[in-house]
Amino acid sequence: MSIKTPSENRVSTAPAAPVSMNETGGKKRSPAAHIFDDMRQKIAEVFPNEDEEAWSWTSEDYSENSIGRTEPTYEQWYSEKFVGSDEFSQLFTKRMYMVWDELQKDSFKANDKELWDHQKALFAWTALNICTGNREEMAKLLIRSPYGSGKSLVTGLITRAFRDAQLELLHLDNVSPQELPTGAQIFVKKEHMAQNANGDQFSILQPPYNVERTDINQYWRDMNARYGEAFSSVFPQPKKAADPFYAIFREGEDEASATVDQRIATYLSTSERTVEDTKTQKMLKEFKDLAEGKIVFLPDVENNIVPQPAQEREEANGNVRFKGDSAHALQHLDDYYIATSHKSLALDQSAYRTVPDEDEPAQFALVYGAALTRQYDRIRKDLQALAKRCKALFIDEAGRLNPYTIGDSVAQHSGALPIEIGVTGYDKGVEGWTRSPTISEEKMIELGLMKPIAYIGIGDAENPPSPGTEEAWKSYEEAHFEDYDTAKKLGIPQPHQKDTVICAKGDNVHEYAKRIQLAHAERNIPVEVFVYHADAKDRKSSVLNAFKAPKTDASSKRILVATNTLIAEAHTIPNAEVYDVVDPITQYMMDQLRGRLGHVRNLKGTDEEKENARTVIRELFLHKGKDPYVRVIAKKFGFSEDLPDENASWPPLKNMIGLATYIADGAKSVFGDVRAIMDAPRVWRRKKKIQGGVAEKVGTPLTHTNPHALSIANKRAEQQIRRLQKRAENEEKEAKKVEKMLLSPEKKTGESSQEITQKIRIEEAAANNNTAGFKPTNAIPGSEEKLIVIAYRERMRLPLYHPDDRKDYELLSEDSSLHDENIDDYLDEEDFPEIDL
């Protein structure tokens, strides 16, 4: 199933002649000056000079820094920036001007998309800052824009200008391919690499056109997991590269190549195996569907792999162009080879290589991770050859990175730091970058780039349950299916009718997925539930892409139950319009989630429907929880007076992003139904202390109904037990060392070192009025209960063993006298977070 390369030659062509940057004199201005005026005007429209928020950045030490504004005139920019720069930066800039001119003539469309104003402005800002005015100083530009706002398309257009600069040198200046300056795109996250380079991904939810041995080995393991010996007896596990099993998944090179049926028949005939019984026939039918790409395997809510219908995709054969936004301008041609760090990323996998080719050198690279940033002599050989000529790096998610570190390994091969252009939705404040202005969320709503984000608080604001309890689940289940009058009056769908992401702690994800599936079944509501968890392993991206795959009118509602740490780092999820946060999550992750959620475009419907449309964050109030996120947002957007730290309320579905939209919503009578939200943590704790104190936990621990969730909990408990056993062993070793150091204290005092330690700890406890906690326990030696008691005594600096502790090992029974009735007093959440006694 390889991509077939057409036989005709495919070569690059010369770009249009570059724009003249010199002034002609007199009243007539040069074409470049007119282009400068257009770009400068667009920057001013989107990022007005007086918008201090847009033109500032916060460093790692939290100091505020102003960003220099773009030069006001072409003449000033030309003399200060362009003239003193190196020749390649000048050429690159000319090509940026030309791309702008071409975009204007094409109504600002690229990769079948119409550019938003902020994308035009960011491209224009980049064009005016590639030249630094110092030929020894290469630009290090950081393009900043919120998550999901289309930064990748800006990268793609900049890459287009770079490619045009290369082709100008190749065709107009007759520079040899072996001396042509090269460039590379670096992706920090593998999912982003596939999405931004190859376009919309449904991962394995598509026919496996390009199947490597690792893929086929996984298919074998999946089938073996489903059918066991019934499969492995017919298709033994392949061990060598030449195993005929691999041929079942691979098409021949000619058009008359054998079908999957024929390949399976050949395999069975060669191995002298037959398939007769009904169960094996069913297995064989599923295996055939898998090899033909009709089905794929995804984990269900219990982490069992199950077949799913494959999503069709556009025929890949003959592609010469990448379709992702950041790489859409790159073409794999006979005289323009594109290197990739992964074979799966190559358009023509038959031409994929990892060694340099002097006759056909790579001119651009698409790489993941540290492929070009690791220690210079450990870079792959073909990428080393590209690095020797590298003039520009384009970096995804660059806000956390140091530009000098990124370019160092390339510089050691080429002899000079390259131009670096990074994009980011999160600017950590690392020094070394020249930063772009950034569009505010207020401006994005004004420009129609994102829907307002509404907030709903879930549960009892005064007496919330602890996370991971039955009470927490019950609160969420009731809220999940709630109908809101506000939604009806606004004419928008109820939250429970929309595709939803449930963000939970890793240990609770599978349990919530099982329960939400059953809750929908009880109400006869069709739903597809996906689980985005580390246990999905290599299928994580497949699960995510299955959730966001295109839908039809007949498609069911989809729910993705996701580990909060994973989903916060995921790529955009355009179909999710509700995020339900049911477990504690950091503010950084909440901001990440809000970025994913907020950029669901609202381009359809009447003006009133567009105005009322909103996406939703629902947050479950939790015992000992953080400040409700809506109050954090209120402080950020300037309406914190409406949400005091104590006795505050919030109308469900009211917008919380953007002061102007918040005020506009406030004028609507539909938001009359207000509900209490939790007090700020310090106020909440103060009230609880007055009422008698803050309990450690509130609620009954969640009972696991999902076998996979139960196995996770058991593993965690076993890990905690082993950890405490190790701690007890270390304590015993320490006691023996003390005994040696005391030089046989039995002979001097008649007491063992353990007894001496006991006495010392009893004296310490008495001095601290803590002897009440040192009581004998009825817990059986070696049991979970005994370990909990020992852990408690260790924390309280009490002797580890009481003379009257239980010493027999009788089997546990229903007799409560075999257990320690005070065990709850000893249990510490940090030591045993998963043990349910």
C-alpha positions in Angstrom: 0.0 0.0 0.0 2.8 2.4 -0.8 2.4 5.7 -2.4 3.1 5.4 -6.1 5.2 8.0 -7.7 4.1 9.1 -11.2 6.7 8.4 -13.9 6.8 11.9 -15.3 9.4 14.3 -14.0 8.3 16.8 -11.5 10.6 19.8 -11.1 10.5 23.2 -9.5 10.0 26.3 -11.5 11.4 29.8 -11.1 9.4 32.2 -8.9 8.3 35.6 -10.1 11.0 38.3 -10.3 11.6 39.8 -6.8 10.2 43.2 -5.8 12.5 46.2 -6.0 13.3 47.6 -2.6 15.0 50.8 -3.9 13.2 54.1 -4.0 12.9 55.5 -7.6 13.3 59.1 -6.5 10.8 61.9 -7.1 7.1 61.5 -6.2 6.8 58.0 -7.5 7.3 55.4 -4.8 8.7 51.9 -5.3 6.4 48.9 -5.2 8.0 47.8 -2.0 7.1 51.1 -0.3 3.4 50.6 -1.2 3.5 47.0 0.1 5.2 48.3 3.3 2.3 50.8 3.8 -0.3 48.1 3.4 1.4 45.8 5.9 2.1 48.6 8.3 -1.6 49.6 8.1 -2.8 46.1 8.8 -0.5 45.8 11.9 -1.9 49.1 13.2 -5.5 47.9 12.7 -5.1 44.7 14.6 -2.4 45.9 17.1 -3.0 49.6 17.7 0.1 51.4 19.1 -1.9 52.5 22.1 -2.8 48.9 23.0 -0.3 48.3 25.8 -1.5 44.8 26.4 -0.8 43.8 22.8 2.6 45.4 22.8 4.0 44.0 26.1 5.4 40.8 27.5 6.1 39.3 30.9 9.6 37.9 31.5 10.4 34.9 33.7 11.0 37.1 36.7 7.5 38.6 36.2 8.7 42.0 35.1 6.7 43.8 32.4 8.4 44.7 29.1 7.3 46.9 26.3 7.7 45.8 22.6 9.1 48.2 20.2 6.6 49.4 17.6 7.2 48.9 13.9 8.9 51.8 12.1 6.3 54.3 10.9 7.7 54.9 7.4 9.2 52.7 4.6 12.2 55.1 4.4 13.0 54.7 8.1 12.6 50.9 8.0 14.7 50.6 4.9 17.6 52.6 6.3 17.5 51.1 9.8 16.6 47.5 9.2 17.1 46.5 5.5 20.3 48.1 4.4 22.6 46.8 7.1 21.4 43.2 7.0 23.0 40.2 5.5 22.2 39.2 1.9 20.0 36.2 2.7 17.9 38.1 5.2 17.4 40.7 2.5 16.4 38.1 -0.1 14.1 36.4 2.4 12.4 39.8 3.2 11.9 40.5 -0.5 10.1 37.2 -0.8 7.9 38.0 2.2 6.9 41.2 0.4 6.2 39.2 -2.8 4.0 36.7 -0.9 2.0 39.6 0.6 1.5 41.0 -2.8 0.4 37.6 -4.2 -2.0 37.1 -1.2 -3.6 40.5 -1.9 -4.2 39.6 -5.5 -5.7 36.2 -4.4 -8.1 37.8 -1.8 -5.8 36.6 1.0 -6.5 32.9 0.6 -4.0 30.2 1.4 -4.4 26.4 1.7 -8.1 26.7 0.9 -8.6 29.1 3.8 -9.3 32.8 4.0 -6.9 34.6 6.3 -8.1 36.3 9.4 -6.9 39.9 10.0 -4.7 38.9 12.9 -3.0 36.3 10.7 -2.3 39.0 8.1 -0.9 41.3 10.7 1.4 38.6 12.2 2.7 37.8 8.8 3.3 41.5 8.1 5.1 42.0 11.4 7.4 39.1 10.6 8.1 40.4 7.1 9.2 43.7 8.7 11.5 42.1 11.3 13.5 39.4 9.5 16.1 42.0 8.7 17.8 43.2 11.8 20.0 46.0 10.4 23.1 44.0 11.5 24.6 41.5 9.2 26.1 39.6 12.1 22.8 39.3 14.0 20.2 36.9 12.7 16.5 37.5 13.6 15.0 35.5 16.4 11.3 36.2 16.1 8.6 34.8 18.4 5.1 35.0 16.9 2.6 35.1 19.7 -1.1 34.3 19.4 -3.6 32.3 21.5 -4.0 28.6 21.0 -6.1 27.6 18.1 -5.9 31.0 16.4 -4.2 29.8 13.2 -0.5 30.4 13.8 0.3 27.3 11.7 -1.0 29.0 8.6 1.3 32.0 9.3 4.2 29.6 9.6 3.2 28.1 6.3 3.2 31.4 4.5 6.6 32.4 5.9 7.9 29.0 4.8 6.4 29.7 1.3 8.5 32.9 1.2 11.6 31.0 2.3 11.1 28.4 -0.4 10.7 31.1 -3.0 14.0 32.6 -1.9 15.6 29.2 -2.4 14.1 28.8 -5.9 15.2 32.3 -6.8 18.8 31.3 -5.9 18.4 28.0 -7.7 16.8 29.2 -11.0 17.6 32.9 -11.3 21.1 33.0 -9.7 22.2 29.5 -10.8 23.2 28.4 -7.3 23.9 24.7 -7.3 21.6 22.4 -5.3 24.6 21.4 -3.1 25.1 25.0 -2.0 21.5 26.1 -1.7 20.6 27.5 1.8 18.3 25.1 3.6 15.6 25.4 6.2 13.6 23.2 8.6 10.4 23.2 10.6 10.8 21.8 14.2 7.8 20.4 16.0 7.9 20.0 19.7 4.8 17.6 19.9 4.4 14.7 17.6 0.7 15.2 17.2 1.3 18.8 16.1 3.8 17.6 13.5 1.3 15.3 11.8 -1.5 17.8 12.0 0.4 20.8 10.8 2.4 19.1 8.1 -0.1 16.6 6.7 -3.4 18.2 7.5 -6.4 16.9 9.3 -5.5 13.6 10.8 -7.7 10.7 11.7 -4.6 8.7 12.5 -5.3 5.0 11.9 -8.9 5.8 11.3 -8.1 5.5 7.6 -6.9 2.8 5.3 -3.3 1.9 6.1 -1.7 3.0 2.8 1.8 3.1 4.3 2.3 0.2 6.7 5.6 -0.3 8.4 6.7 -3.4 10.3 6.0 -1.7 13.6 2.4 -1.1 12.5 1.9 -4.6 11.3 3.4 -6.0 14.6 0.8 -3.9 16.5 -2.0 -5.3 14.2 -0.7 -8.9 15.1 -0.8 -8.1 18.8 -4.3 -6.6 18.6 -5.7 -9.7 16.7 -3.9 -12.0 19.2 -5.4 -10.1 22.1 -8.9 -10.5 20.7 -8.7 -14.2 19.5 -5.7 -15.7 21.3 -4.6 -19.1 20.0 -7.4 -19.2 17.4 -5.3 -16.4 15.7 -1.8 -17.3 16.6 -2.2 -20.9 15.5 -3.0 -19.7 12.0 -0.8 -16.7 11.9 2.3 -17.2 14.2 3.9 -14.0 15.4 6.3 -12.7 12.8 9.9 -12.7 14.0 12.0 -11.7 10.9 11.7 -8.9 8.3 11.2 -11.5 5.6 8.2 -13.1 7.3 5.4 -13.6 4.8 2.9 -12.2 7.3 4.1 -8.7 6.5 3.2 -9.2 2.8 -0.5 -9.5 3.6 -0.6 -5.7 4.4 1.5 -4.5 1.5 0.5 -4.0 -2.1 2.7 -4.9 -4.9 4.3 -2.3 -7.1 2.3 -3.0 -10.3 -1.4 -2.4 -10.9 -2.2 -6.1 -11.1 -1.0 -6.7 -7.6 -2.8 -9.3 -5.5 -5.8 -8.5 -3.4 -5.8 -9.0 0.4 -7.9 -12.1 -0.1 -5.3 -13.5 -2.5 -2.5 -12.6 -0.2 -4.1 -14.3 2.7 -4.8 -17.4 0.6 -1.2 -17.4 -0.5 0.0 -17.2 3.1 -2.3 -20.1 4.2 -1.3 -22.2 1.2 2.4 -21.6 1.8 2.2 -22.4 5.5 -0.1 -25.4 4.9 -2.8 -24.1 7.2 -6.6 -24.3 6.8 -9.5 -22.4 8.3 -12.7 -24.3 8.8 -14.6 -23.7 12.0 -17.0 -20.8 12.4 -15.0 -18.9 15.0 -11.9 -19.0 12.9 -13.9 -17.8 9.9 -15.1 -14.8 11.9 -11.6 -14.0 13.0 -10.4 -14.3 9.4 -13.1 -11.9 8.2 -12.1 -9.3 10.8 -8.4 -9.8 9.9 -9.2 -9.2 6.2 -11.2 -6.0 7.0 -8.2 -4.8 9.0 -5.7 -5.4 6.2 -8.0 -3.7 3.7 -8.4 -0.7 6.0 -12.1 -1.1 6.5 -11.8 -1.3 10.3 -9.4 -0.1 12.9 -8.9 -1.0 16.6 -9.4 1.5 19.4 -9.6 1.0 23.2 -13.1 1.1 24.7 -14.0 2.5 28.1 -12.6 -0.7 29.7 -9.4 -0.3 27.7 -10.3 -3.4 25.6 -9.5 -3.0 21.9 -12.5 -3.1 19.7 -13.0 -2.7 15.9 -14.4 0.6 14.6 -15.4 1.5 11.1 -12.5 3.3 9.3 -12.9 6.9 8.2 -12.4 7.4 4.5 -9.9 9.9 3.4 -8.8 11.4 0.1 -6.7 9.1 -2.1 -3.0 9.7 -1.2 -1.4 8.3 -4.3 0.5 10.8 -6.3 0.6 13.6 -3.6 3.5 15.9 -4.1 2.3 18.6 -1.6 1.9 18.6 2.1 -1.6 19.6 3.1 -1.1 20.9 6.7 -1.2 24.6 7.3 2.5 25.0 8.3 3.8 22.9 5.3 1.3 23.5 2.6 3.8 25.4 0.4 6.3 22.6 0.4 6.4 20.3 -2.6 8.4 17.1 -2.9 9.8 17.3 -6.4 12.6 15.7 -8.3 14.9 18.7 -7.7 13.5 19.6 -4.2 13.9 16.8 -1.7 12.2 17.2 1.7 13.8 15.3 4.5 11.6 14.1 7.4 12.5 12.7 10.8 9.8 10.0 10.5 9.0 7.8 7.6 5.3 8.2 8.3 5.6 11.9 7.6 7.3 11.5 4.1 4.9 12.0 1.2 6.8 9.4 -0.9 7.8 6.8 1.5 9.6 4.8 -1.2 12.1 7.7 -1.4 12.5 8.1 2.4 16.2 7.9 3.5 18.3 8.6 6.5 21.7 9.0 4.8 22.8 12.0 2.7 22.7 11.9 -1.0 25.2 14.3 -2.7 23.4 14.1 -6.1 20.0 14.9 -4.6 20.6 16.8 -1.4 17.7 17.7 0.9 16.6 21.4 0.7 14.1 21.4 3.6 13.3 19.2 6.6 10.2 18.5 8.7 11.4 17.1 12.1 10.1 16.3 15.5 11.7 16.8 18.9 15.4 17.0 19.2 16.3 15.8 15.7 18.1 19.0 14.9 18.7 20.4 18.4 20.5 17.4 20.1 24.2 17.4 20.5 25.6 18.3 17.1 27.6 15.1 16.5 24.5 13.0 17.3 22.3 14.5 14.7 21.3 12.0 12.0 23.8 12.0 9.0 21.3 13.2 6.4 20.2 16.0 8.7 23.8 16.9 9.5 24.3 17.5 5.8 21.2 19.8 5.7 22.4 21.6 8.9 25.7 22.6 7.2 23.7 24.8 4.8 20.8 25.7 7.2 19.8 29.4 7.2 16.4 29.3 8.9 14.5 27.3 11.6 10.8 27.5 12.1 9.8 26.3 15.5 6.4 25.2 16.8 5.5 25.8 20.5 8.6 27.9 21.0 7.4 30.0 23.9 9.3 27.8 26.5 12.5 27.5 24.5 15.7 29.5 24.4 16.5 30.6 20.8 20.3 30.3 21.3 19.9 26.7 22.6 17.7 25.8 19.7 20.1 27.0 17.0 23.3 26.0 18.6 23.7 22.5 17.1 22.8 23.7 13.6 25.3 26.6 14.1 28.1 24.2 14.9 27.6 22.6 11.6 26.9 25.7 9.5 29.3 28.1 11.3 26.6 30.7 12.1 23.3 30.9 14.0 20.3 30.6 11.6 17.3 32.9 11.4 14.8 31.5 13.9 11.0 32.1 13.7 8.9 30.5 16.5 5.2 30.5 17.1 3.6 30.0 20.5 0.3 30.2 22.4 2.1 30.4 25.7 5.0 32.8 26.2 7.0 31.8 29.2 9.1 35.0 29.0 12.4 33.4 28.0 15.0 36.1 27.0 16.5 36.2 23.6 13.4 36.5 21.4 12.1 39.6 19.5 8.4 39.2 20.3 5.4 40.0 18.1 2.4 41.9 19.6 -0.3 39.5 20.5 -4.0 39.7 20.0 -6.1 39.9 23.1 -9.1 37.6 23.6 -11.4 40.7 23.7 -10.1 41.5 20.2 -10.6 37.9 19.0 -14.2 38.0 20.1 -14.7 41.4 18.4 -13.2 40.0 15.1 -15.3 36.9 15.3 -12.4 34.6 15.8 -13.9 32.9 18.9 -17.2 32.4 20.6 -17.7 33.8 24.0 -17.0 31.2 26.7 -19.8 30.7 29.2 -19.4 29.3 32.7 -21.5 26.9 34.8 -20.7 25.9 38.4 -21.7 22.4 39.4 -22.7 21.1 42.8 -23.1 22.4 46.3 -21.0 25.6 46.7 -21.2 25.5 50.5 -20.6 21.8 51.2 -18.8 20.4 48.2 -17.6 16.7 48.1 -14.0 15.6 47.8 -12.8 14.6 44.4 -13.0 10.9 43.6 -16.1 10.3 45.7 -19.6 8.9 45.0 -21.0 12.3 46.0 -18.8 14.1 43.4 -20.0 11.7 40.7 -23.6 12.2 41.6 -23.3 16.0 41.5 -21.8 15.7 38.1 -24.2 13.2 36.7 -27.2 15.4 37.7 -25.6 18.5 36.2 -24.5 16.8 33.0 -28.1 16.2 31.8 -29.6 19.5 33.2 -31.6 21.7 31.0 -31.1 25.4 31.4 -33.9 27.9 30.8 -31.2 30.4 29.6 -30.3 28.1 26.8 -33.9 27.8 25.7 -34.4 31.6 25.8 -31.1 32.2 23.9 -32.1 29.6 21.3 -28.9 27.7 21.7 -28.4 23.9 22.3 -28.3 22.6 25.9 -24.7 21.8 27.0 -25.6 18.1 27.3 -26.5 18.1 23.6 -23.0 19.1 22.5 -19.8 17.1 22.0 -18.1 17.2 25.4 -14.7 16.7 27.0 -14.7 15.5 30.6 -11.4 16.4 32.3 -10.6 14.0 35.2 -7.8 12.8 37.3 -6.0 9.9 35.6 -7.2 7.3 38.2 -10.8 8.3 37.6 -10.9 8.6 33.8 -12.0 5.0 33.0 -14.5 4.9 35.8 -16.2 8.2 34.7 -16.2 6.9 31.1 -18.0 3.7 32.1 -20.5 5.6 34.3 -21.3 8.3 31.7 -21.9 5.6 29.1 -24.3 3.8 31.4 -26.0 7.1 32.3 -26.8 7.8 28.7 -28.0 4.2 28.1 -30.4 4.5 31.1 -31.9 7.6 29.4 -31.9 6.1 25.9 -29.5 8.7 24.6 -27.1 7.5 21.9 -23.5 8.5 22.6 -20.0 7.6 21.6 -17.6 7.6 24.6 -13.8 7.8 24.0 -11.1 7.5 26.7 -8.0 9.7 26.3 -5.5 8.1 28.8 -1.9 7.1 28.9 -3.0 3.5 29.0 -4.1 3.8 25.4 -0.3 4.1 24.7 0.4 4.6 21.0 -3.3 4.8 20.3 -3.7 8.1 22.3 -3.6 10.2 19.2 -5.9 7.8 17.4 -8.5 8.2 20.2 -8.3 11.9 20.0 -8.5 12.0 16.2 -11.5 9.6 16.3 -13.3 11.9 18.6 -12.9 14.9 16.3 -13.3 13.1 13.0 -16.0 14.6 10.7 -19.6 13.9 11.6 -22.8 13.5 9.7 -26.3 14.6 10.7 -26.9 11.1 11.9 -23.8 10.9 14.1 -24.3 10.5 17.8 -23.1 12.9 20.5 -19.5 12.3 21.4 -17.9 12.4 24.8 -14.1 12.3 25.4 -13.2 11.5 29.0 -9.6 12.7 29.2 -6.8 12.9 31.7 -6.4 16.6 32.5 -2.7 16.6 32.0 -2.9 15.0 28.5 -5.9 17.0 27.2 -4.2 20.3 28.2 -1.4 19.5 25.8 -3.6 18.2 23.0 -4.0 19.8 19.6 -7.1 21.8 18.8 -10.4 19.9 19.2 -12.9 21.8 17.0 -16.0 19.8 17.7 -15.8 20.0 21.5 -18.0 22.8 22.7 -18.2 21.9 26.4 -15.4 21.1 28.8 -16.5 19.5 32.1 -13.8 19.8 34.8 -14.6 17.2 37.5 -11.3 16.9 39.3 -8.7 19.4 40.5 -6.7 21.0 37.8 -4.0 23.7 37.8 -4.7 27.2 36.5 -2.2 26.7 33.7 -4.0 23.7 32.5 -7.3 25.5 32.7 -5.9 28.3 30.6 -4.7 25.6 28.1 -8.2 24.1 28.0 -9.8 27.4 27.6 -7.6 28.0 24.6 -8.7 24.8 23.0 -12.3 25.5 23.7 -12.5 29.2 22.8 -11.5 29.0 19.2 -14.5 27.0 18.1 -15.5 29.4 15.3 -19.1 30.6 15.0 -19.5 31.2 11.3 -23.1 29.9 10.7 -26.6 31.1 11.5 -28.3 34.5 11.7 -26.6 37.5 13.4 -28.7 36.9 16.5 -27.6 33.2 16.6 -24.0 34.2 16.2 -24.3 36.7 19.0 -25.9 34.2 21.4 -23.6 31.3 20.5 -21.2 30.3 23.2 -19.0 27.4 24.3 -19.1 26.2 27.9 -16.8 25.4 30.8 -18.6 23.5 33.6 -16.6 23.2 36.8 -17.4 20.9 39.7 -17.1 22.5 43.1 -14.7 20.3 45.2 -13.8 20.1 48.9 -10.5 21.9 49.5 -10.7 23.1 45.9 -9.1 26.0 44.2 -10.8 29.4 43.6 -13.5 28.9 41.0 -12.1 29.6 37.6 -14.7 32.2 36.8 -13.4 34.4 39.7 -9.9 34.0 38.3 -11.1 35.2 34.9 -13.1 38.1 36.5 -9.9 39.4 37.9 -8.2 39.1 34.6 -10.9 40.9 32.6 -11.8 43.6 35.0 -15.1 42.7 36.6 -13.9 41.2 39.8 -16.2 43.5 41.8 -19.1 41.5 40.6 -17.6 38.3 42.0 -16.5 39.1 45.6 -14.5 36.5 47.5 -17.5 35.7 49.7 -21.2 34.9 48.9 -20.8 35.4 45.1 -23.2 34.1 42.5 -23.1 33.5 38.8 -25.9 33.0 36.2 -25.3 29.7 34.3 -24.2 30.2 30.7 -23.3 33.8 31.1 -20.1 34.8 29.2 -16.9 35.1 31.3 -14.4 36.0 28.6 -14.1 39.6 27.6 -15.4 42.6 29.5 -17.5 44.0 26.6 -19.3 40.7 26.0 -19.7 40.2 29.8 -21.4 43.6 30.0 -23.6 42.9 26.9 -24.7 39.6 28.5 -25.5 41.5 31.8 -28.1 43.6 30.0 -30.1 40.5 29.0 -32.9 39.5 31.2 -32.4 35.8 30.4 -29.5 35.8 32.9 -31.8 36.4 35.9 -31.3 32.9 37.4 -28.2 33.1 39.6 -26.5 30.3 41.5 -24.0 30.4 44.3 -20.4 29.7 43.6 -17.7 28.7 46.1 -16.1 31.3 48.3 -12.4 32.0 47.8 -10.3 29.3 49.5 -9.3 31.5 52.5 -12.9 32.5 53.1 -14.2 29.0 52.8 -11.6 27.6 55.2 -12.4 30.4 57.7 -16.1 29.6 57.6 -15.4 25.9 58.1 -13.2 26.5 61.1 -16.0 28.4 62.7 -18.3 25.5 62.0 -16.0 23.0 63.7 -13.0 22.6 61.4 -12.1 21.4 57.9 -12.5 17.7 57.4 -9.8 15.8 55.6 -12.3 14.2 53.2 -16.0 14.6 52.5 -17.9 11.8 50.9 -17.7 8.0 50.1 -14.7 6.9 48.0 -15.7 6.1 44.4 -16.6 2.4 44.0 -15.0 1.0 40.8 -17.5 -0.6 38.4 -15.0 -0.5 35.6 -12.6 -3.5 35.7 -9.8 -1.5 34.2 -10.3 1.3 36.7 -10.3 -1.3 39.5 -7.0 -2.8 38.3 -5.5 0.7 38.2 -6.6 1.3 41.8 -5.2 -2.1 43.0 -1.9 -1.4 41.3 -1.7 2.0 43.0 -2.5 0.5 46.4 0.2 -2.3 45.9 2.7 0.4 45.0 1.9 2.3 48.2 2.2 -0.8 50.3 5.5 -1.7 48.8 6.7 1.8 49.4 5.8 1.6 53.1 7.3 -1.8 53.4 10.5 -0.4 52.0 10.3 2.4 54.5 9.9 -0.1 57.4 12.8 -2.1 56.1 15.0 1.0 56.0 13.9 1.8 59.5 15.0 -1.6 60.7 18.3 -1.3 59.0 18.8 2.1 60.6 18.0 0.6 64.0 20.6 -2.1 63.5 23.2 0.6 62.6 22.3 2.5 65.8 22.7 -0.8 67.7 26.2 -1.2 66.3 27.2 2.4 67.0 26.1 2.0 70.6 28.6 -0.9 71.0 26.2 -3.6 72.2 24.1 -1.5 74.6 22.5 -4.7 76.1 25.7 -5.3 78.0 25.8 -1.7 79.4 22.1 -1.0 80.2 20.4 -4.3 79.6 18.3 -2.7 76.8 18.4 -3.2 73.1 18.9 -0.3 70.7 15.2 -0.8 69.6 14.1 -0.3 73.2 16.4 2.7 73.6 14.8 4.2 70.4 11.3 3.4 71.9 12.2 5.3 75.1 13.6 8.3 73.2 10.5 8.5 71.1 8.1 8.1 74.1 10.0 11.0 75.8 9.7 13.1 72.7 6.0 12.4 72.4 5.4 13.2 76.1 7.3 16.5 75.7 5.0 17.3 72.7 1.8 16.2 74.5 1.4 13.5 71.9 1.3 10.3 73.9 -2.4 9.9 73.3 -1.7 8.7 69.8 0.5 5.8 71.0 -2.0 3.1 71.5 -1.8 -0.7 70.8 -3.3 -1.8 67.5 -5.4 -4.9 66.8 -4.3 -4.9 63.1 -2.8 -8.2 61.9 1.0 -8.0 61.3 1.9 -7.4 57.7 -1.6 -6.2 56.8 -2.5 -2.9 55.1 -3.9 -1.7 58.4 -0.7 -2.4 60.3 1.3 -0.6 57.7 -1.0 2.4 58.0 -0.6 2.4 61.8 3.2 2.2 61.4 3.2 5.1 58.9 1.1 7.1 61.4 3.6 6.4 64.2 6.5 7.4 62.0 4.9 10.7 61.1 4.2 11.4 64.8 7.7 10.4 65.9 6.2 7.6 68.0 7.7 4.2 68.6 7.0 2.0 65.6 5.8 -0.9 67.7 3.7 -1.0 70.9 4.3 -3.9 73.4 0.6 -4.8 73.2 0.3 -4.8 69.4 -1.4 -7.9 67.9 1.2 -10.6 67.2 -0.8 -13.5 65.8 -1.6 -14.1 62.1 -5.1 -15.6 62.2 -7.1 -15.3 58.9 -9.3 -12.2 58.5 -13.0 -12.8 59.3 -16.1 -10.8 59.8 -15.2 -10.4 63.4 -14.4 -6.7 63.9 -12.0 -7.5 66.7 -9.5 -8.7 64.1 -9.2 -5.1 62.8 -8.2 -1.8 64.3 -11.4 0.2 64.8 -9.4 3.5 64.9 -7.8 2.9 61.5 -9.4 6.0 59.9 -7.6 8.2 62.5 -4.2 6.9 61.2 -4.9 7.1 57.5 -2.9 9.8 55.7 -4.0 10.7 52.2 -0.5 11.3 50.9 0.7 7.8 51.9 -2.4 5.9 50.9 -4.5 8.0 48.4 -6.1 4.9 46.8 -6.7 2.5 49.7 -10.4 2.1 50.5 -11.0 0.7 53.9 
